[in-house]
Amino acid sequence: MNYKKAFSGKRILVLGGTGSIGSVIVKELLKCNPKQVRVFSRDESKHQELLFSVGDNTKLRSLIGDIRDRDRLSFAMRGIDIVFNAAAMKHVPLCEYNPFEAVKTNVYGTQNILDTALEHNVEKVITISTDKAAEPNSTLGATKLLAEKLTSAANAYSGNRRTRFATVRFGNVLGSSNSLLPIIRRQVLAGKPVTITDSRMTRFIMPTESAVHLVFEATAIMKGGEIFVLKMPSVSIEDLIKTYVELVCEETGSKKKVRYVYIGKRPGEKVHEKLLNEHEAEYVREAKRIFVIPNVAHPAGAKGVAPKRNLKPAQTSSYHSGDARKLTRKEIKDLLRELAL
C-alpha cells in the first residue's frame, strides 16, 4: 500500500517519538511528504540521537514533554491532523514494581491524549498497544487493555468532530532498546552466562519496520473504534536466544563455550502470549496481513463497521504464540542477519 497519500501534506504528532517504535514511525513519515512531524518525548538525549540520525530536516520539530502533562500535550497538538501514540511504560517487571506509575502513563496519559485530540479536532488518533493486552495477567497488560478500551470508547464522544480513534496491537519487535537481544549481546561480550527465562516460552516477533508499515496500513483504512492486530510469526525464545548467541560468536570470532542459565519467568510474564482472545475471535475479521476487531460497543458493532471494508470473517478461535507457526532456527538466523542485529 502507498502511504504517501494518507500522510502527504499532513501535520503529524508522534508521542513517544524517540523510542524504538516511535523513532521508526518518525523516519518513515518523513518519506511521505508530510507538512510537519512533531516528535514528543520526555527524553532529551534521545531527541538529540533522533535529530542526529535524521539529519537536517525542516519538517521535524522536537518537543520535550510527558503525556501526563495535559497542558503540554495541548500545546503540542495545535493544528495537528494525525496522532500516533507510542508513549508508554512498556517493560513488564518495571510495571509490576511501579504499578501507580504505569497507570499514570498508560491510562491517565492515554485519557489526556484522547481528550486533547477532541479539543483540537484532530483527524485520527492511533494508539500503539501490545499482545499483553489481549488476555492480561500483568500490570502492563491491564493498563494497556484499559488504554485500548478508552481509545475505542472515545469515538462515542466525538459528536460532530472529525476525530476518529483506533488501536494497533502487536507483539515484540526485534532489536528494540532494552529488549532481549541487546541484553543477550552484552552478556556474551562480557563472558557472562546467558539467561533464558523458560525453555517453553514463545513470543510473537516482527522487525520494527514491518510493524510500522502495518501501523500505517491500519491508519489509512481505519473508520473508528477498531483494534487492528498484526499477523506475526512466533518463535521459541530458547531458539531465538541460542541462534543469536551463535551469530554474536561468529561476529566476534569467539570460541568460548557459552553457558546458559534458566532463571524462570519474571513477575507478570506468561509462557505464551495471545494477540487475540476467544471473545474477540467471535467478531474478528481479517485481511492478508492484519486482523480487524470492530468496536463491538458501537451500535453498529461487528455487523456494521468491519464488513464495509469487504473483510472476511476470520477462521480462528484465538491467536496464540504457542499455537502459531514458529520460525525455524534457520529462518531466525536469516532474519537476524537481514536485520544486522
GUROPA-262838 format. One record per residue (C-alpha): x, y, z; residue in one letter; chain; residue number from 0. Coordinates in steps of 0.05 Angstrom, whole numbers. Each point is the difference from the previous one (the first is absolute). Layout:
# residues N
<r <X Y Z> "a" "A" NUM>
...
END
This chain:
# residues 341
<r <0 0 0> "m" "A" 0>
<r <24 70 -17> "n" "A" 1>
<r <-2 41 65> "y" "A" 2>
<r <23 66 -30> "k" "A" 3>
<r <-71 20 -18> "k" "A" 4>
<r <-24 -12 72> "a" "A" 5>
<r <54 43 31> "f" "A" 6>
<r <19 49 -55> "s" "A" 7>
<r <-11 72 21> "g" "A" 8>
<r <-22 -20 71> "k" "A" 9>
<r <25 26 67> "r" "A" 10>
<r <16 -62 41> "i" "A" 11>
<r <17 -7 74> "l" "A" 12>
<r <38 -62 23> "v" "A" 13>
<r <-5 -9 76> "l" "A" 14>
<r <57 -41 27> "g" "A" 15>
<r <33 18 -65> "g" "A" 16>
<r <72 -13 22> "t" "A" 17>
<r <-12 -72 21> "g" "A" 18>
<r <12 -64 -39> "s" "A" 19>
<r <-68 1 -36> "i" "A" 20>
<r <-11 75 2> "g" "A" 21>
<r <67 18 -32> "s" "A" 22>
<r <-12 -47 -59> "v" "A" 23>
<r <-70 29 -8> "i" "A" 24>
<r <32 69 -4> "v" "A" 25>
<r <53 -21 -51> "k" "A" 26>
<r <-52 -35 -45> "e" "A" 27>
<r <-48 59 5> "l" "A" 28>
<r <54 48 -25> "l" "A" 29>
<r <2 -41 -65> "k" "A" 30>
<r <-75 14 -11> "c" "A" 31>
<r <3 75 -13> "n" "A" 32>
<r <-35 23 64> "p" "A" 33>
<r <-8 74 14> "k" "A" 34>
<r <31 -10 68> "q" "A" 35>
<r <19 -55 49> "v" "A" 36>
<r <1 17 74> "r" "A" 37>
<r <39 -46 46> "v" "A" 38>
<r <-25 0 72> "f" "A" 39>
<r <43 -35 53> "s" "A" 40>
<r <26 14 69> "r" "A" 41>
<r <70 -28 -15> "d" "A" 42>
<r <46 57 -20> "e" "A" 43>
<r <58 -45 -19> "s" "A" 44>
<r <-43 -42 -47> "k" "A" 45>
<r <-25 63 -34> "h" "A" 46>
<r <72 16 -16> "q" "A" 47>
<r <14 -70 -25> "e" "A" 48>
<r <-61 3 -46> "l" "A" 49>
<r <19 68 -28> "l" "A" 50>
<r <70 -25 -14> "f" "A" 51>
<r <-25 -62 -35> "s" "A" 52>
<r <-51 38 -43> "v" "A" 53>
<r <45 58 -17> "g" "A" 54>
<r <-22 70 -19> "d" "A" 55>
<r <-74 -3 -14> "n" "A" 56>
<r <-42 63 3> "t" "A" 57>
<r <-65 -40 8> "k" "A" 58>
<r <22 -30 67> "l" "A" 59>
<r <-17 31 67> "r" "A" 60>
<r <26 -25 68> "s" "A" 61>
<r <-44 11 60> "l" "A" 62>
<r <20 -20 71> "i" "A" 63>
<r <-60 -23 38> "g" "A" 64>
<r <-38 -54 37> "d" "A" 65>
<r <-69 -26 -18> "i" "A" 66>
<r <-18 7 74> "r" "A" 67>
<r <5 76 -11> "d" "A" 68>
<r <-65 20 -33> "r" "A" 69>
<r <19 73 -11> "d" "A" 70>
<r <64 -20 -37> "r" "A" 71>
<r <-40 -51 -41> "l" "A" 72>
<r <-49 54 -19> "s" "A" 73>
<r <57 44 -24> "f" "A" 74>
<r <29 -57 -41> "a" "A" 75>
<r <-66 -17 -32> "m" "A" 76>
<r <-17 68 -29> "r" "A" 77>
<r <-15 -6 -74> "g" "A" 78>
<r <14 -74 -1> "i" "A" 79>
<r <-35 -48 -48> "d" "A" 80>
<r <25 -69 22> "i" "A" 81>
<r <26 -24 67> "v" "A" 82>
<r <40 -64 11> "f" "A" 83>
<r <4 -18 74> "n" "A" 84>
<r <62 -43 11> "a" "A" 85>
<r <12 30 70> "a" "A" 86>
<r <-6 -52 56> "a" "A" 87>
<r <31 -36 57> "m" "A" 88>
<r <11 -67 -35> "k" "A" 89>
<r <48 -45 40> "h" "A" 90>
<r <-38 -55 37> "v" "A" 91>
<r <43 -4 65> "p" "A" 92>
<r <5 76 7> "l" "A" 93>
<r <-75 8 -6> "c" "A" 94>
<r <-9 -56 51> "e" "A" 95>
<r <44 36 50> "y" "A" 96>
<r <-26 70 -17> "n" "A" 97>
<r <-74 -10 -13> "p" "A" 98>
<r <-22 70 20> "f" "A" 99>
<r <48 29 -50> "e" "A" 100>
<r <-23 -48 -55> "a" "A" 101>
<r <-72 23 12> "v" "A" 102>
<r <19 74 -3> "k" "A" 103>
<r <34 -9 -68> "t" "A" 104>
<r <-38 -56 -35> "n" "A" 105>
<r <-70 17 25> "v" "A" 106>
<r <-3 73 22> "y" "A" 107>
<r <50 19 -54> "g" "A" 108>
<r <-44 -33 -53> "t" "A" 109>
<r <-61 36 27> "q" "A" 110>
<r <37 66 -6> "n" "A" 111>
<r <17 -15 -72> "i" "A" 112>
<r <-71 -18 -19> "l" "A" 113>
<r <-31 61 35> "d" "A" 114>
<r <51 47 -31> "t" "A" 115>
<r <-9 -29 -69> "a" "A" 116>
<r <-75 13 5> "l" "A" 117>
<r <13 71 23> "e" "A" 118>
<r <44 14 -60> "h" "A" 119>
<r <-43 -37 -51> "n" "A" 120>
<r <56 -46 -21> "v" "A" 121>
<r <-17 -45 -59> "e" "A" 122>
<r <28 -67 24> "k" "A" 123>
<r <31 -28 64> "v" "A" 124>
<r <35 -68 0> "i" "A" 125>
<r <18 -33 66> "t" "A" 126>
<r <57 -50 -3> "i" "A" 127>
<r <-15 -60 44> "s" "A" 128>
<r <29 -68 17> "t" "A" 129>
<r <-18 -74 -2> "d" "A" 130>
<r <2 3 76> "k" "A" 131>
<r <-67 37 -2> "a" "A" 132>
<r <-37 -58 -34> "a" "A" 133>
<r <-6 -41 64> "e" "A" 134>
<r <37 38 54> "p" "A" 135>
<r <31 -30 62> "n" "A" 136>
<r <49 57 12> "s" "A" 137>
<r <-3 74 18> "t" "A" 138>
<r <26 17 -70> "l" "A" 139>
<r <-54 -42 -34> "g" "A" 140>
<r <-55 27 44> "a" "A" 141>
<r <19 73 -11> "t" "A" 142>
<r <7 -10 -75> "k" "A" 143>
<r <-67 -35 -3> "l" "A" 144>
<r <-31 61 34> "l" "A" 145>
<r <37 44 -51> "a" "A" 146>
<r <-32 -41 -56> "e" "A" 147>
<r <-69 5 32> "k" "A" 148>
<r <6 75 9> "l" "A" 149>
<r <23 9 -72> "t" "A" 150>
<r <-59 -38 -28> "s" "A" 151>
<r <-50 34 46> "a" "A" 152>
<r <26 69 -20> "a" "A" 153>
<r <-35 -7 -67> "n" "A" 154>
<r <-67 6 36> "a" "A" 155>
<r <21 68 28> "y" "A" 156>
<r <21 32 -66> "s" "A" 157>
<r <-69 28 -17> "g" "A" 158>
<r <5 44 -62> "n" "A" 159>
<r <75 2 2> "r" "A" 160>
<r <41 -36 -53> "r" "A" 161>
<r <42 -36 51> "t" "A" 162>
<r <4 -76 -4> "r" "A" 163>
<r <39 -47 45> "f" "A" 164>
<r <29 -70 -11> "a" "A" 165>
<r <51 -47 30> "t" "A" 166>
<r <55 -43 -30> "v" "A" 167>
<r <22 -60 41> "r" "A" 168>
<r <63 -41 -13> "f" "A" 169>
<r <52 -42 35> "g" "A" 170>
<r <75 8 9> "n" "A" 171>
<r <42 40 -49> "v" "A" 172>
<r <71 -25 -12> "l" "A" 173>
<r <58 43 23> "g" "A" 174>
<r <-40 52 39> "s" "A" 175>
<r <37 36 56> "s" "A" 176>
<r <7 -39 65> "n" "A" 177>
<r <-33 -60 -32> "s" "A" 178>
<r <25 -71 0> "l" "A" 179>
<r <54 0 -54> "l" "A" 180>
<r <42 59 25> "p" "A" 181>
<r <0 -31 69> "i" "A" 182>
<r <24 -67 -28> "i" "A" 183>
<r <55 35 -40> "r" "A" 184>
<r <25 34 62> "r" "A" 185>
<r <1 -65 38> "q" "A" 186>
<r <40 -36 -55> "v" "A" 187>
<r <50 57 -9> "l" "A" 188>
<r <11 3 75> "a" "A" 189>
<r <12 -75 4> "g" "A" 190>
<r <-59 -10 47> "k" "A" 191>
<r <-50 -57 0> "p" "A" 192>
<r <-58 13 -48> "v" "A" 193>
<r <-67 1 36> "t" "A" 194>
<r <-62 -34 -27> "i" "A" 195>
<r <-65 7 38> "t" "A" 196>
<r <-37 -64 -19> "d" "A" 197>
<r <15 -52 -54> "s" "A" 198>
<r <-75 -3 -17> "r" "A" 199>
<r <-8 74 -11> "m" "A" 200>
<r <-24 26 -68> "t" "A" 201>
<r <-11 71 -26> "r" "A" 202>
<r <-26 35 -62> "f" "A" 203>
<r <55 39 -34> "i" "A" 204>
<r <7 48 -59> "m" "A" 205>
<r <53 49 -26> "p" "A" 206>
<r <-16 71 20> "t" "A" 207>
<r <-6 26 -71> "e" "A" 208>
<r <-51 -55 -17> "s" "A" 209>
<r <-41 17 61> "a" "A" 210>
<r <0 74 -17> "v" "A" 211>
<r <-22 -12 -72> "h" "A" 212>
<r <-60 -39 25> "l" "A" 213>
<r <-15 55 50> "v" "A" 214>
<r <-2 47 -60> "f" "A" 215>
<r <-46 -48 -37> "e" "A" 216>
<r <-48 -1 58> "a" "A" 217>
<r <2 76 5> "t" "A" 218>
<r <-18 7 -74> "a" "A" 219>
<r <-62 -46 5> "i" "A" 220>
<r <-26 13 70> "m" "A" 221>
<r <-72 24 9> "k" "A" 222>
<r <1 7 76> "g" "A" 223>
<r <-1 -46 60> "g" "A" 224>
<r <36 -59 -30> "e" "A" 225>
<r <58 -39 29> "i" "A" 226>
<r <47 -21 -56> "f" "A" 227>
<r <40 -63 17> "v" "A" 228>
<r <63 -11 -40> "l" "A" 229>
<r <12 -71 -24> "k" "A" 230>
<r <68 -19 26> "m" "A" 231>
<r <43 -63 1> "p" "A" 232>
<r <16 -34 65> "s" "A" 233>
<r <67 -24 28> "v" "A" 234>
<r <25 -44 56> "s" "A" 235>
<r <37 48 45> "i" "A" 236>
<r <52 -54 12> "e" "A" 237>
<r <11 -8 -75> "d" "A" 238>
<r <4 76 -10> "l" "A" 239>
<r <52 8 55> "i" "A" 240>
<r <44 -58 -20> "k" "A" 241>
<r <-2 20 -74> "t" "A" 242>
<r <18 71 18> "y" "A" 243>
<r <58 -23 44> "v" "A" 244>
<r <27 -40 -58> "e" "A" 245>
<r <-1 63 -44> "l" "A" 246>
<r <33 43 53> "v" "A" 247>
<r <55 -52 9> "c" "A" 248>
<r <10 -4 -76> "e" "A" 249>
<r <4 76 -4> "e" "A" 250>
<r <51 6 57> "t" "A" 251>
<r <39 -63 -17> "g" "A" 252>
<r <-11 -26 70> "s" "A" 253>
<r <14 -74 11> "k" "A" 254>
<r <-20 0 73> "k" "A" 255>
<r <-55 -47 20> "k" "A" 256>
<r <-62 39 21> "v" "A" 257>
<r <-35 -22 63> "r" "A" 258>
<r <-76 7 5> "y" "A" 259>
<r <-37 11 65> "v" "A" 260>
<r <-75 -10 6> "y" "A" 261>
<r <-28 51 48> "i" "A" 262>
<r <-76 -10 -6> "g" "A" 263>
<r <-54 49 -18> "k" "A" 264>
<r <6 71 26> "r" "A" 265>
<r <-58 32 38> "p" "A" 266>
<r <-60 10 -46> "g" "A" 267>
<r <27 -42 -58> "e" "A" 268>
<r <-37 -56 -36> "k" "A" 269>
<r <28 -61 -33> "v" "A" 270>
<r <-40 17 -64> "h" "A" 271>
<r <-33 64 -23> "e" "A" 272>
<r <-66 12 -37> "k" "A" 273>
<r <-13 53 -52> "l" "A" 274>
<r <-74 -19 -3> "l" "A" 275>
<r <-42 -30 56> "n" "A" 276>
<r <-61 -45 -7> "e" "A" 277>
<r <-50 56 10> "h" "A" 278>
<r <31 44 -54> "e" "A" 279>
<r <4 -60 -47> "a" "A" 280>
<r <-77 0 -2> "e" "A" 281>
<r <0 66 -37> "y" "A" 282>
<r <68 5 -34> "v" "A" 283>
<r <9 8 -75> "r" "A" 284>
<r <64 -6 -39> "e" "A" 285>
<r <40 24 -59> "a" "A" 286>
<r <64 -29 -27> "k" "A" 287>
<r <46 31 53> "r" "A" 288>
<r <-47 23 56> "i" "A" 289>
<r <-59 -20 42> "f" "A" 290>
<r <-53 54 14> "v" "A" 291>
<r <-39 -1 65> "i" "A" 292>
<r <-59 47 -10> "p" "A" 293>
<r <-25 44 57> "n" "A" 294>
<r <-53 -47 27> "v" "A" 295>
<r <-23 54 49> "a" "A" 296>
<r <-20 43 -61> "h" "A" 297>
<r <-74 -4 -19> "p" "A" 298>
<r <20 -29 -67> "a" "A" 299>
<r <47 -49 35> "g" "A" 300>
<r <29 -59 -36> "a" "A" 301>
<r <-56 2 -52> "k" "A" 302>
<r <13 71 -21> "g" "A" 303>
<r <69 30 -6> "v" "A" 304>
<r <45 -58 -21> "a" "A" 305>
<r <-41 -31 -57> "p" "A" 306>
<r <0 67 -37> "k" "A" 307>
<r <74 -14 -14> "r" "A" 308>
<r <-18 -66 -32> "n" "A" 309>
<r <41 -38 52> "l" "A" 310>
<r <-16 -73 10> "k" "A" 311>
<r <-16 -31 67> "p" "A" 312>
<r <63 -29 31> "a" "A" 313>
<r <3 -75 8> "q" "A" 314>
<r <33 -1 68> "t" "A" 315>
<r <-20 -10 73> "s" "A" 316>
<r <60 39 26> "s" "A" 317>
<r <70 20 -23> "y" "A" 318>
<r <51 -31 47> "h" "A" 319>
<r <76 0 -5> "s" "A" 320>
<r <3 -72 23> "g" "A" 321>
<r <-45 -23 -56> "d" "A" 322>
<r <22 48 -56> "a" "A" 323>
<r <51 -22 -52> "r" "A" 324>
<r <69 6 30> "k" "A" 325>
<r <61 22 -38> "l" "A" 326>
<r <54 -53 -7> "t" "A" 327>
<r <71 12 25> "r" "A" 328>
<r <21 12 -73> "k" "A" 329>
<r <-57 51 -11> "e" "A" 330>
<r <19 35 65> "i" "A" 331>
<r <73 3 -21> "k" "A" 332>
<r <-17 27 -69> "d" "A" 333>
<r <-46 53 31> "l" "A" 334>
<r <52 22 50> "l" "A" 335>
<r <54 5 -54> "r" "A" 336>
<r <-47 40 -44> "e" "A" 337>
<r <-13 49 56> "l" "A" 338>
<r <74 2 18> "a" "A" 339>
<r <-17 -8 74> "l" "A" 340>
END
